[in-house]
């Protein structure tokens, strides 16, 4: 575990001294990111859990929400669809986003319970 003087912590992969691969980042304000990194930025599939109980699960590119994903508060879906550079672009049913992420990321267990 790497602890920063700001109170933030990181557990995960590095490449040339920069966060890369899979890792978990804990913010000093109680937030948490679990997912993939590239060149020190959130990239690929990841989950951001914010201190106010909001949760984003989906795709990231260069540190921004980019691709398909969904926002949740507790068990309620607030918004699901497509983002580009952190901007919401198009609404999609959460079931469609769930299937897309499962097909693109084989280790992804899903956004929703399909039992």
C-alpha positions in Angstrom: 0.0 0.0 0.0 1.3 3.5 -0.9 0.1 6.2 1.5 0.3 9.9 0.4 0.9 12.9 2.7 -2.7 14.0 1.7 -4.2 11.0 3.4 -4.9 9.2 0.1 -3.9 5.6 -0.3 -3.3 3.3 -3.3 -3.0 -0.4 -3.6 -2.3 -1.9 -7.0 -0.2 -2.0 -10.1 2.5 0.4 -11.2 4.4 0.9 -14.5 7.5 3.1 -14.5 6.4 4.5 -11.0 2.9 5.5 -12.2 -0.4 3.8 -11.3 -1.2 1.3 -14.0 -3.1 -1.9 -14.3 -5.7 -2.8 -11.6 -5.8 -0.9 -8.3 -7.8 0.6 -5.5 -7.5 4.3 -4.6 -8.9 5.7 -1.3 -9.4 9.5 -1.2 -8.9 11.5 1.9 -12.6 12.5 1.9 -13.9 8.9 2.0 -14.3 8.1 -1.7 -13.0 5.0 -3.3 -12.1 4.0 -6.9 -11.7 0.3 -7.7 -10.7 -0.6 -11.3 -8.2 -0.2 -14.1 -5.6 2.5 -14.5 -3.5 3.6 -17.4 -0.7 6.2 -17.2 -1.8 7.2 -13.7 -5.5 7.8 -14.7 -8.7 5.9 -14.3 -9.0 3.9 -17.6 -11.1 1.0 -18.6 -13.7 -0.6 -16.3 -14.0 0.8 -12.8 -16.2 1.8 -9.9 -16.2 5.1 -8.1 -17.9 5.2 -4.7 -18.4 8.7 -3.4 -18.8 9.7 0.3 -22.4 10.7 -0.3 -23.3 7.1 -1.3 -23.4 7.8 -5.0 -21.7 5.1 -7.1 -20.6 5.2 -10.7 -19.9 1.8 -12.4 -18.7 1.8 -15.9 -16.0 2.8 -18.4 -13.3 5.4 -18.0 -10.9 7.0 -20.4 -8.0 9.2 -19.4 -9.5 9.8 -15.9 -13.0 10.7 -17.1 -16.3 8.8 -17.4 -16.3 7.7 -21.1 -18.3 4.9 -22.5 -21.2 3.0 -21.0 -22.0 3.0 -17.3 -24.6 3.9 -14.6 -25.0 6.1 -11.5 -26.6 4.5 -8.4 -27.6 5.8 -5.0 -27.9 2.8 -2.7 -29.9 0.4 -4.8 -31.7 2.9 -7.1 -30.4 3.6 -10.6 -30.2 7.3 -11.1 -28.9 7.5 -14.7 -27.6 4.9 -17.1 -26.2 5.3 -20.6 -23.3 6.7 -22.5 -20.8 9.3 -21.4 -18.0 11.1 -23.3 -15.3 13.0 -21.5 -17.4 13.1 -18.3 -20.5 14.5 -20.1 -23.8 12.5 -20.2 -24.6 11.9 -23.9 -27.3 9.3 -24.3 -29.7 7.4 -22.0 -29.8 3.6 -22.2 -31.7 1.1 -20.1 -29.6 -0.2 -17.2 -30.1 -3.7 -18.5 -28.5 -2.8 -21.9 -25.5 -1.2 -20.2 -25.2 -4.3 -17.9 -25.1 -6.6 -20.9 -22.7 -4.4 -22.8 -20.2 -4.3 -19.8 -20.5 -8.0 -19.2 -19.7 -8.8 -22.9 -16.8 -6.3 -23.1 -15.2 -7.2 -19.6 -15.4 -10.9 -19.0 -14.6 -10.6 -15.2 -17.4 -8.1 -14.7 -20.1 -9.6 -12.5 -22.9 -7.1 -13.4 -24.7 -4.0 -12.5 -28.0 -5.7 -11.7 -29.2 -8.9 -10.2 -30.7 -11.0 -12.9 -32.0 -13.9 -10.7 
